Amino acid sequence: MPVMDGYELIDKIKESGEEPEIMILTGAPDEIKQKLTYYNIKSVVTKPFKNEDFLKTVKGILSP
């Protein structure tokens, strides 16, 4: 992103009172995935992805 990185985006979202649970990344080496667990991100989706897979991930997060 041209203005901020993903970690700054997570911080901004949390400052607004929301809790992001899914991140969409162009690539996700293991060290990035590990760092995202610190931010309580429940799922990482890497591009390219199939719409069906993304919807399955979202439904999994939203279901109790």
Secondary structure, 3 states (H helix, E strand, C coil): CCCCCHHHHHHHHHHCCCCCCEEEECCCCHHHHHHHHHCCCCEEEECCCCHHHHHHHHHHHHCC
